[in-house]
């Protein structure tokens, strides 16, 4: 069907992979175009089938992070969501640095996973909230911390909701603003923090009273 999101799932645990593909295939708007279980599979699928979303694990033969880096070096626009058990900060930061647009933890519900895939497909980034909170303390110790002081009160308010994972539409509702106004604030936030996307901006945010 026109408008469906083409998804490829790469994970070296067959039962888990089959469960994920079955759950997603039953959802409206998703089509599973391929499955794989290794770094080589991920690279081959990305090149030959060009899925809209490549959903892959970190722990698999050949290495998921290695596959991620190779794929995005060849095609920086490829949208990849990491779905893994790893909560190690190093894995998260490496995945995001390499260009992953999503980092979710196994155990997430199928409906939430579907929402994550739609979020990334629309061009937004996603990081599991528990991981975002953990990484913020690392990020704010960098030069980006000083840049937070450049934000206006309204921009900080917008960024707080971004850090909670809200979309521009929902932030607009929360703050009683037009969505285009929220988009303008986001443009200013990214420029002032000198970051390229919402995830990096969210990771530079901590509780307002500590800024």
N, C-alpha and C positions, 0 to 999 in steps of 0.2 A: 504493500500500500504506500501511496505517496505520503511523505512526511514521517514515516516510521524511522526510528533510530536504529541503525545497524550496529549490533554489539558482537564483539568477539571475547571469549572468556578463556584465559590461559592460567591453569593451575595444575600442579602435578598430583593432586589428590582427586582421582576420578569421581568418587562419591560426592565430594563437596562440589566439584565442578558441575556434575550432572544436576545437583540440587539447585545451584545458582541459575544454570541455563534454563531449567524447567520453570522455576519461579518467574524469571524475567520473560520467558516466552509466553507465559499465561497472561502477562500484563498488556493492556492496550497500548499500542504505539511502539513496541519493541520487536525487533527481529534478530534472532541469533544467527550470525552468518558463519561462525567458525568456533572451534574449540581447540585447545592445545595444552601441552604440559611441560614445555621447556622454553629456555631462552631462544633457541633456534626457531621453535614454533611461533613465538611471539613476533620475532623479526620477519619471518616469512609471511605470516598472516597480515601484518601491518603493510608490507610492501605489495602483496598480491591482491588482497581483498579490500584494503583501505576502509576498515570499519569506522563508523562515526565515533564509537567509543571502544577502546581496548581496555578491558577489565583484567588485571593481572596481579599475581602474587609476587612477593619479593623472594620467598624461599622456594626455589625450584632448580632443576638441573641447568647449569650454565649461568644462573643468577638472574633474578628479576631486575635488579638495579642495573646490571650490565646490559640487559635487553632494553630497558628504558632509555639508557644513555645512547645506545646504538641507534635505536629507532628515531629518537628526537634529534640526533645529529643529522640524520638523513632527511627527516621531515619534521621540522620544528612545530608545525601546526597540528600534528597528530594529537588527539585528545586521549590521554591515558589516565585511568583511575587505578590506584593501587588498592587492592583488597587483601589484607594480611592480618596476621596475629601480632606482628611486631609493633611494639610501642616504644622502641628505642629511639631516642631523640636523633641520633645519628642517621638512622634509616629514614626518618621523616624529613630531616633537613636535606639529606642527599637527594631523596626523591623529588622534593620541591625544587632544589637547585638544578637538577637535571631537566626539569620542565613538566613533571607530572601535574595535572590539573586537579587531581583528587587523591585523598589519602583516607581510606575508610578501614575500619577494623572488622575482622570476621566476627560474626555474632550479631551484626546489625540485622534488623528485620528486613524482609524482602520489600516491603512497601517503602521503607526508608531508603534502601539501596536504589530503588527505582527513582525516588526523588533526587538522590545524589547524582544519578546518571543524567537525569533531565537538567539538573543544575549545571553540570559540566558541559552537557551538549549545548546549552544556551550561551556558553562562553564564560561562565563564572567558575571560580575555584571552590574547592571544598576540602576542609581538614576536619577530622573527627574532633568535636568540641573538647573532649578530655585532653587530646594532644595539643590543641591550640593553647589551652590554658598553661600547659606544662612548658611549652616553647616560648611563651611570652617573656618569662623571666630571663631567658637567654638573649632574646632579641633586644630587650630594652637596655641591656648593658652595652649595646653597640652604639655607634654614632647616631643611629636612628632615634635613640632615646631623646637626644637634644632637639631633634626636629619635631618631636611631638609638641613641644612648647609653642611651635608656630601655628598650631591649629586654633581656630576660633572655638568658642563654647559650642556653637551649633555643629561644627565639624566633628568635635569630640563626641557629641551626642550621636551623630550618624555613625561614627566609627565604632562606638560601643555596641550598637546594634549589628554592625557588620561582623564584629568579633563573636557575636552570638549566633551568626549564621543566617541572619535575615536577608532577604532579597531587597532590592530597591523598592519594589512595590510595597512590601510589608513595612519597610522603614518609613515610607511616605505615610502609610496609614497610622503608624505609631506616633509620628511627629506632626500629623495633620498638615502634610506638605504635598505638593504635586510631585509625581515621580520624576519629572524632568528636573525639578529643583534638587532632588536627592542625587540625581546623576551629576549635576553641576558640582555639588558638594564633594562627591566622590572624585571627580576630576581634580579638584583643588587639593584634596587629601593626598592623592597619589603623587601630585606634583610636590607638595610640601615635604612629604616623607621620603621623596625620591625612590619610590618603589613602583613596580610595574603592574601589580594586580592586587585584588582584594585580600587574598590570603596573606601576602607580605604585609599589607597595611594592618590586618587584624592581628598578626603576630607582633606588631610593634605597639600594640595597645595593651594597657593594663588598667586596673581600677583607677578611676578619675582622681581619687584622693591621693594616689601614689605618684601622680604625674607631676 
